[in-house]
Amino acid sequence: SLAILEKLVALDPNNTDWQGNLSSIYTTLGDVQTAQGSLKDALDSYRRGLAIDERLSAVDPGNTGRLSALSVDYRSIGDVQKAQGSLAGALESYRKSLAILEKLVALDPNNTDWQARLSSIYTTLGDVQTAQGSLAGALESYRKSLAIREKLVALDPNNADWQARLSSIYTALGDVQTAQGSLKDALDSYQRGLAIDERLSAADPGNTDRLSDLSVDYRSIGDVQKAQGSLAGALESYRKSLAIREKLVALDPNNADWQGNLSSIYTALGDVQTAQGSLKDALDSYQRGLAIDERFSSR
């Protein structure tokens, strides 16, 4: 497809539709290369698409479709840079995508697709800032994302995907607040995310992604309770996380990630039981975690 489009564009360089299609196929190529782990090739493909979209946007600066494509280019490049460990580069690319999306949203505040993408880029920005240790910046980015996502959910309370994304932002917010030592705020954020995930899981009990999110919520809450010295509360939260993780592992015993999460919660449970002086129970928890790790390390 790319070879044909390049030939067409060479025949008529002023055909903007063909130019746009050529950029689009570069993006698609980059997506496949990213999925294959060929990050260097993906970055090259995305940058080739970006170069075209920059030219098209410069010729027709009021074309929102061109601007939207340009924001996607910068976002895709940022994703690859982040995966390559180039956080400074990713941050710069995400900010360029953000600037375009803010412009688009200002032009049409009722466009929920652009609003959702704006929320997403703020979240991604926050993830990079967290990885860089810029916790204050991350907190600000997550809060901006949260404000948009809450508005979207209010517009369509039955959109399960938007609800799940709102919950994930609460989790990210809680993680930063925990890192900052704001345990009370972190607990509130985690509990807000938990309330959403409980509703989503109740509506779709067979959805393993929802169950996994729920187990993370309980684990995060337990970690904060433990840090606050509320060992009984932490024990209860860890046990709720444990019950879900045992259910997930029973559904797919070969899922190494789920097995690892199960082992991890046994360890957390054992730590609390040790702190409580329940050494027999702690030993049992640690041994259950050990048995899982031994099985998987021998594979």
VENNOR-V475236 format. One record per residue. SS is DSSP state (@ for helix, = for strand, . for the rest). PHI is phi in degrees with one decimal (none if undefined). OMEGA is omega as a letter, one per 30 degrees, with the letter a starting at -180 (* if undefined). Layout:
# VENNOR-V475236
SS:PHI:OMEGA, SS:PHI:OMEGA
This chain:
# VENNOR-V475236
.:none:l, @:-62.1:a, @:-60.9:l, @:-67.3:a, @:-64.5:l, @:-62.6:l, @:-66.0:l, @:-63.5:a, @:-63.5:l, @:-65.9:l, @:-73.9:a, .:-144.3:a, .:-63.0:a, .:-92.3:l, .:-80.6:a, @:-69.0:l, @:-64.3:l, @:-65.9:l, @:-61.3:l, @:-63.9:l, @:-65.7:l, @:-64.4:l, @:-60.4:a, @:-61.2:a, @:-71.8:l, @:-62.1:l, @:-63.3:l, @:-62.6:l, @:-61.2:l, @:-62.1:l, @:-62.8:l, @:-68.2:l, @:-63.1:l, @:-63.3:a, @:-63.5:l, @:-83.8:a, .:86.6:l, .:-87.6:a, @:-66.9:l, @:-63.0:l, @:-66.0:l, @:-62.1:l, @:-60.5:l, @:-63.5:l, @:-63.7:l, @:-61.7:a, @:-68.7:l, @:-66.2:l, @:-65.6:l, @:-59.7:a, @:-58.7:l, @:-67.6:a, @:-65.5:l, @:-64.3:l, @:-64.5:a, @:-63.7:a, @:-69.2:l, @:-66.4:l, @:-73.0:a, .:-134.2:a, .:-64.8:a, .:-90.0:a, .:-81.6:a, @:-67.7:l, @:-63.5:l, @:-65.6:l, @:-62.4:l, @:-62.0:l, @:-63.0:l, @:-63.7:l, @:-65.7:l, @:-65.6:l, @:-57.3:a, @:-64.0:l, @:-63.7:a, @:-64.1:l, @:-62.9:l, @:-61.1:l, @:-62.2:l, @:-67.7:l, @:-60.8:l, @:-62.7:l, @:-64.2:l, .:-80.6:a, .:90.0:l, .:-90.1:a, @:-68.6:l, @:-63.7:l, @:-64.5:l, @:-61.7:a, @:-60.3:l, @:-63.5:l, @:-65.1:l, @:-62.5:a, @:-67.1:l, @:-67.5:l, @:-63.7:l, @:-59.6:a, @:-59.5:l, @:-68.8:a, @:-65.2:l, @:-62.6:l, @:-65.0:l, @:-64.0:a, @:-64.0:l, @:-64.8:l, @:-73.9:a, .:-146.3:a, .:-63.6:a, .:-91.8:l, .:-80.0:a, @:-68.8:l, @:-64.8:l, @:-66.0:l, @:-62.3:a, @:-64.6:l, @:-68.4:l, @:-64.7:l, @:-59.8:a, @:-63.8:a, @:-71.2:l, @:-64.3:l, @:-62.7:l, @:-63.1:l, @:-60.3:l, @:-61.7:l, @:-62.3:l, @:-68.2:l, @:-62.8:l, @:-62.8:a, @:-62.9:l, @:-83.4:a, .:85.4:l, .:-87.7:a, @:-66.9:l, @:-64.0:l, @:-65.0:l, @:-62.3:a, @:-59.6:l, @:-64.1:l, @:-63.5:l, @:-63.6:a, @:-67.1:l, @:-66.3:l, @:-62.7:a, @:-60.2:a, @:-60.4:l, @:-67.7:a, @:-64.5:l, @:-63.9:l, @:-63.5:a, @:-62.9:a, @:-64.1:l, @:-65.1:l, @:-72.9:a, .:-142.9:a, .:-63.2:a, .:-92.8:l, .:-80.8:a, @:-64.5:l, @:-65.3:l, @:-65.5:l, @:-63.0:a, @:-64.0:l, @:-67.5:l, @:-62.7:l, @:-60.5:a, @:-65.1:l, @:-69.2:l, @:-59.6:l, @:-63.7:l, @:-61.2:l, @:-62.2:l, @:-62.4:l, @:-63.0:l, @:-67.4:l, @:-62.8:l, @:-63.4:l, @:-62.9:l, .:-83.4:a, .:85.5:l, .:-88.1:a, @:-66.5:l, @:-63.9:l, @:-65.2:l, @:-61.7:l, @:-61.0:l, @:-62.1:l, @:-63.3:a, @:-61.8:a, @:-68.4:l, @:-66.6:l, @:-63.7:l, @:-59.6:a, @:-59.2:l, @:-67.2:a, @:-65.2:l, @:-65.0:l, @:-65.0:a, @:-64.6:a, @:-69.6:l, @:-66.6:a, @:-77.0:a, .:-141.6:a, .:-64.4:a, .:-89.4:a, .:-81.3:a, @:-68.8:l, @:-64.2:l, @:-63.9:l, @:-63.6:l, @:-63.0:l, @:-60.4:a, @:-64.1:l, @:-66.1:l, @:-65.6:l, @:-57.2:a, @:-64.1:l, @:-63.1:a, @:-62.9:l, @:-62.6:l, @:-61.3:l, @:-62.4:l, @:-67.7:l, @:-60.0:l, @:-63.7:l, @:-64.5:l, .:-81.8:a, .:90.1:l, .:-89.8:a, @:-68.0:l, @:-64.8:l, @:-65.6:l, @:-62.2:a, @:-60.7:l, @:-63.9:a, @:-65.1:l, @:-63.1:l, @:-66.7:l, @:-67.7:l, @:-63.3:l, @:-59.1:a, @:-60.0:l, @:-69.3:a, @:-66.7:l, @:-65.8:l, @:-64.1:l, @:-64.0:a, @:-64.3:l, @:-65.4:l, @:-73.6:a, .:-146.2:a, .:-63.3:a, .:-93.6:l, .:-79.2:a, @:-63.8:l, @:-64.3:a, @:-65.1:l, @:-62.8:l, @:-63.2:l, @:-64.7:l, @:-66.2:l, @:-59.9:a, @:-62.5:a, @:-72.6:l, @:-63.9:l, @:-64.7:l, @:-61.9:l, @:-63.1:l, @:-62.6:l, @:-63.2:l, @:-67.7:l, @:-63.2:l, @:-63.9:l, @:-62.8:l, @:-83.3:a, .:87.7:l, .:-87.5:a, @:-68.4:l, @:-64.1:l, @:-66.1:l, @:-62.3:l, @:-61.0:l, @:-62.5:l, @:-63.4:a, @:-61.3:a, @:-67.9:l, @:-67.0:l, @:-64.9:l, @:-60.2:a, @:-59.2:l, @:-65.8:a, @:-64.5:l, @:-65.9:l, @:-60.8:a, @:-81.7:l, @:-73.8:a, .:-85.1:a, .:-81.6:*
